[in-house]
Structures are given as structure tokens and as C-alpha cells.
Amino acid sequence: MKYISTRGGAQPQEFCDILLGGLAPDGGLYLPESYPQVADRLDEWRGLSYAELAFRILSLFISDIPAADLKAICDKTYTAQTYRWSRDPAKARDITPLTTLEPGFHLLELSNGPTLAFKDMAMQLMGNLFEYVLDQRGETINILGATSGDTGSAAEYAMRGKHNVRVFMLSPEGRMSAFQRAQMYSLQDANIFNIAVRGMFDDAQDIVKAVSNDAEFKARYKIGAVNSINWARVAAQIVYYFKGYFEATRSNDEKVAFCVPSGNFGNICAGHVARMMGLPISNLVLATNENNVLDEFFRSGIYRPRTTAETRVTSSPSMDISKASNFERFVFDLVGRDAAIVRELWREVDSGAGFNLAGGRFAARLPEFGIVSGSSSHADRLATIRDIWEGHGLMIDPHTADGVKVAREHPVQGLPMIILETAQAVKFAETLQEALGRDPLRPKELEGLESLPQRVELIDASVDAIKGIIVREC
Ligand SMILES: *Cc1c(COP(=O)(O)O)cnc(C)c1O
């Protein structure tokens, strides 16, 4: 399988070559040349273990790692030990267990990995793929990122202790929850560097961009990224749509709907690809919070990225985005994979404007892709958390609550609805307190996490200060 750019200006590449890079050289995103068609393999795949299913699916997208090696990587990544924080520990073997709320209405638990958010599903695989490819090539990489919470911790837990990889993760001082801070800063691994920046998330993000735009520094210090535009993350996420489908149905003649709490369009992009591959998904329900740039597009055909100043800070912070970085992949398919059109549309986006497809031929094609959308407010999320606790005895986090709220508004007649559970409640204790008047339940092993010694360096929001740290440690 070769990979092409959504903007048409890059040579087709193999998987391992795009694994370590970010954007394509023309500024576009990589996608497979075509989507493998698997409708006739569902019978063979139903009943496979998660690791086995991951191997079958990823094999279709990765042709430059020998099968035995890829199999070993999948087996090592998707273990009951790593994904052990299920509500029902007996279900840990499933890796992504399904919890039925009401008949036909399910939660797919994706947040049972080390950092209790769905980003572990892909990031743990990335850690093992990076180690494998770097070992083979005798190379090293310095991952530089900025996080508002979930991405940074997932990256650190995936890369800790891996040879040939260092992680420099910037976080805005005092902006993450106490639990999120403790998760990251308590890591003592020699290859993990936590850097708190005096400022906001955007200040941290700007530093990362500035360092990455310094081509000489980037090449000299082998700076890499693991952000959500990375194709390998999308590929890894395709697997659980298949797993969830098999869990929620009895036969491959049935259709289902998925509801996906969305920010950068990474998670739901994987659902879109699964559907294009022939998984019987009737609809993908896209759920946003007050930052509803995507909801607006799917309702109106108008894509209007927000400015940072317009972006609201909400109780579902991992969805607080101004524009959706993976959305370009979907639009590439929407416009019939015509890179010239994508280039045109993103010339507008990159200039700070947006685009309007309303009334045109592409808006007319939108229904073919099965995406419907909705959004939630803070009050909606609190009410939903309360409702699921009182009605089902389950604690859900504010992002998942957003999904439940929007899913209830978009039932697809007679079909199972599978809501992706993107984080565990314990990560967002403040909001749980507000909703329920009590602290969220937490796994026993994580009691006292906040009182462990922390290792973090505090700096001013300056590009030179970050470069200085990288130079010092390399
Ligand atoms: C990252 C994240 C999201 C948003 O996922 P995207 O792939 O950016 O759409 C939703 N919920 C949680 C808990 C997250 O960490």
C-alpha cells in the first residue's frame, strides 16, 4: 500500500516512511491510494481477538513490515494487561469491551489503557512501531509536542523507556486537571521531559510550530511529532470500529451507527475509513461541544475555522478546537479525491478564511457519507452524566457525555447505536463533582497518584528556552 497527499504534490510513499514524518511536503495529509475492500472478509474476522483483528486490518495498510514482525507488534500492543482498567475487569481481555446501557444502545470502552483516554489505543501501537522502525534504521527521534492533557500523557506512556526515542512535551502551566498533571509529571523515565510553559496551550503550540519550522534545527536534532494528523494513529483507530461492530451484532448482514465525540476529526475519520472499507455502518454521528465548527459544516456545508480568541474553554477540553486538523482527509474523499480542489479549498483555510459548499455538487454528495451531527452545552453534559449515573450506575466523563447526549438526539431507526467512550471520568474530577456532588471512582492502583514525586521543568514561553533544553539533553 502506498500513501498519497490530499494536495497531490508528494511522491507516493510506503507506510514506514510516512510513520516518522508529519504533514506531506506539499502541506497536505497522507492517505492510502485506495481503501481496501473487506466486506467479504467479515465472516472470517468475526470472533478474532483484538490483537489478531488489528493484525489483519493493519496488514492491509502496511506492506513494508514483514508479516511476522507486524503480528508480534500487534500482540505486544493489545494485551489485557495494558488495557486493564475496564469497569468490569473480567472483560479486560476484550481490550475494548462493550457496555450496554439499554437494548440497542451501547458504550464502546476505549479508555482502559494506561492514561485512561482513547488516545492510548493508537499511541501504544505508535510507540512499538517507532521503536521497531528506528531500530531497523539505526536512527533516533526527538518527539516534540504540546498538550492540553490527553495527547501528551498518551504519547509519554507509549514512548517511556523506548530506546532511540526522547519525548519533549510542553504543557500550559496550571491548566490541566490535577490528575492529568500527576499522570505526566510523575513519570521518572530518563527519556521523558515534561516542560511546563508559563502561558496557555496556544503559546505552547506556537513554540512547537516555531521549532518545527526551523528546518536546520529540525533536521539536526531529528525533531518528530505524534500529533493527530499522523496516519498511523488513524489506521490503528480503524480496528475498534470493526471490533465494536462484531460485539454489537450477531450477523454481518446487520448495520449499526456509531456516535463519536469529536475534536480534530481523528477518531471519526477512522470510522469514515472503516465505512469506506465496507464495514456496515449506516451512520456516523459526530458530536461536538460549544466549539461546533464541525457540527456547523455538516448542518450547513459551511466550514468556518475559528480564531483562537473565538475558541471556548469548556468542560470537555479535549474537543476545544478552532479547526479540525484531520478534516482535510474527509474532504478529499468528498470531492472525489480531486487534489486540485482540496488545494483550492485549503488555500482559503490556510489564509484564515473557510469555504462554503452549500448548494453545490459536493454538498449534494454529503448524504452518501452518512455523517450526521449535533452538539452539547455544559449543562447538557452535566445532566447526561447525572442521568447515566442515576439510571445505570455508571460514571461517564464529559466527552462521553457529549456523545451520549447527541446520540440520543439522532437515533437511527432500529439499528444498534455504539457510542465511543473516549475517556474515563476520573480524569475530569471537577466536572464530575459539579454533576454528582462526589468524586469519580478510580482504579485502586491509581490512588495517591497526585502525591507521587513530580519531574517537570518550568520555563517562559520562549522558543530559545525549548531549543536550549533539547540541545542540553541530546
Ligand atoms: C482527543 C479527544 C477527543 C477528540 O478526538 P479527535 O480525534 O480529536 O476528534 C475526544 N475526547 C477525548 C477524551 C479526547 O482525549
PDBQT file of the ligand as one rigid body, heavy atoms in Angstrom, charges set to zero:
ROOT
HETATM    1  C1  LIG A 501      -8.730  13.702  21.778  1.00  0.00    +0.000 C 
HETATM    2  C2  LIG A 501     -10.052  13.500  22.437  1.00  0.00    +0.000 A 
HETATM    3  C3  LIG A 501     -11.266  13.700  21.748  1.00  0.00    +0.000 A 
HETATM    4  C4  LIG A 501     -11.313  14.201  20.312  1.00  0.00    +0.000 C 
HETATM    5  O1  LIG A 501     -10.838  13.270  19.408  1.00  0.00    +0.000 OA
HETATM    6  P1  LIG A 501     -10.439  13.708  17.895  1.00  0.00    +0.000 P 
HETATM    7  O2  LIG A 501      -9.744  12.537  17.343  1.00  0.00    +0.000 OA
HETATM    8  O3  LIG A 501      -9.558  14.918  18.044  1.00  0.00    +0.000 OA
HETATM    9  O4  LIG A 501     -11.712  14.040  17.185  1.00  0.00    +0.000 OA
HETATM   10  C5  LIG A 501     -12.453  13.426  22.410  1.00  0.00    +0.000 A 
HETATM   11  N1  LIG A 501     -12.454  13.005  23.703  1.00  0.00    +0.000 NA
HETATM   12  C6  LIG A 501     -11.310  12.814  24.399  1.00  0.00    +0.000 A 
HETATM   13  C7  LIG A 501     -11.398  12.376  25.817  1.00  0.00    +0.000 C 
HETATM   14  C8  LIG A 501     -10.077  13.042  23.797  1.00  0.00    +0.000 A 
HETATM   15  O5  LIG A 501      -8.933  12.862  24.503  1.00  0.00    +0.000 OA
ENDROOT
TORSDOF 0
